[in-house]
């Protein structure tokens, strides 16, 4: 009976795993993430973009010009990157091109409205968000707010001069992964 040699089998298994996983990571990076980076960077108002992929979710972190249209950025990335995104969920995280441009006044205005926005999201009364943001503009003169919504998210763009703050709120609440009676 021939004796099985452990070293050649171990080396072969290690090389096979390296080739398979290396190929998968290379495909994901060069075939999906980089093209999606280019799609995101080509959208008007996007100054830089970074894509992270996990199972079932594509997260796109974008730095936007203060005058960018947040809902249009999401729509363009989703539409132009449909081949790369596939059936995965797209999540957009937006910041300004210069983090120092998000000023203290915008942060205060957002924290002031946060309770009302959270309540509107929880009750799925999205018009409450628009009303809250309209009142916010009255309470903080000079702060302009634009709200928009699609089937996936509610988009809030707050501006105060050259400073901007962008908020993307998912319309579907996260579902727990367990049964409630378990």
N, C-alpha and C positions, 0 to 999 in steps of 0.2 A: 504494500500500500504506500502511495506517495504521501509525503508529509507536506502539509500546507505551510507555505512560507508567509509569515505574518507581515514582514517588512514590505514586500512588493504589493500586497493587498492594501495595506495601510496607505502607502504612497499613492496608489491608484485611486483609492476612495477620496483622499485629500485633494488630489488634482481634479477629479471629477466634480467635487463639491465647489472648489475654487472656480472652475470654469463655468459651472451652472449659475452660481450666485454672482460671480463677477459679470457674467453676461446679462443677468437680470438687472443688476444695479446700473450697468453701462446703458442698457436700453432705457431704463427709467430716467436716467439723467440726461442722456443725449437724445433720446427719442421722444420724451414727454416733457420733462421739466424745462430744458433749455428752449424748445420751441414755444412753450407756454410763457416763459420769461419774455421772449421776443414779442409774442402777441400782446402781453400786458404792457410792455414798454412802448408799443406802437400806438396805444390808445391816447387820445388827446387829454392832457392834464396829468398823465402819469410820468413821474420823473425817474423812478426806479421801481423795480419789482423783484420779488424773491418768491420762489415757489417751493412748497414742501408738500410731499405726498405721503399719505398714510393709507391704510386700507379703507377704501370707501370715501375718503375725503381729500380734496385738493385745497390746500390753504395758500392763498396768494396774499402776500404782504406787499402793499404798494405805498410809496411816498408820493403824495399828490401836491400839485400846485394849489395855492389857496383858492383859486377860482375854478377848480375842477368840479365837474358835475358827477357826483358820487354814483348815482343810479345809472348813469350812462356808462361810466367806467365798468361797473359790474356787468351790465348788459353786453357791452362790447367784448369783454374778456370771455364771458360765457358763450357768446355767439361765435366769435372768431377762434376760440380755443376749444370748440366742441369736440374736435377729433382727438385732442389730447386728454380732455376731461372725461369723455365717454359717459358712463353711467354714474360716475362719482359725484358727490355733493361738492359744490364750490363754496368755499368760505372766503370772504374778503376782509382783510384787516387793513384799514387805511389810516395813515398818519400824514402830517404835513411834511413838506420837503425839508423843513428845518424845525426840529422839535421845539426850539425856543419860540417859534411863531405861535404856538398854542399858549395864549396868554392867560394870566390869572383870572381875568374877568370872564373869559369863556368857560374856564373850569368852574368858576363860581356860579355862572348862569346854568351850566349843565347840572351841577349838583343840586341847584335850587329846583330844577324841573324833574329830577330823577324819579322821585316818588310818583308823580303823576304819570310819567311815561311808563314806569314799571306797572302801575295799576292798569293803564290802558292796554298794555301788552298782555297782561295776565287775563284780562276780561275780553280780549280780542275786540276792543272798541278803538280801532285805529284812528278814528276821527278825533279822539281825545288827545292824541299826540300832536296833531296839527293845531288844535285849539291851545294846548299847553305851550307850544312853540310860538304861536302868535302872541300870547300873553307875555311870554318871555321877552320878545322884542320890545314890548311896551315898558316892561320893568327895567330893562337894561338898554337905554337909548344908545343907538350906534351898533348894536348887535343885530345882525340880520340872520334869519334862519330859513332854510329851505328844506322841506320834507317831501319825500317821494316814497312810493311803495310799489312793489310788484308781487308776484305770487310767492316769492321766496323771502324777501326782507323788507324792512322799513329803513329808509335812508334819511339821516339827519345831517345837514351841513350847516355849521354855525360859523359866522364870520364877524370879525371885529377889526376893521381896517385891513391890514395885511395879514393878520392872524386868522387861523382857521382851525376848526375841530370837526372831525368826521366820525360819525357813529353809524354802524351797521347793526341792526337788530333783527335776528332771525324770527320769522313769523311762526314757525312751528316750534313748540317747546320741546326740549330734549326728553325723550322717552326713557324711562327706567328699563334696565335690562332684566328685570325679575317680575314675577307675577305678584300682584299686590297681596294675595292671600298666602303666599309661600312663606 
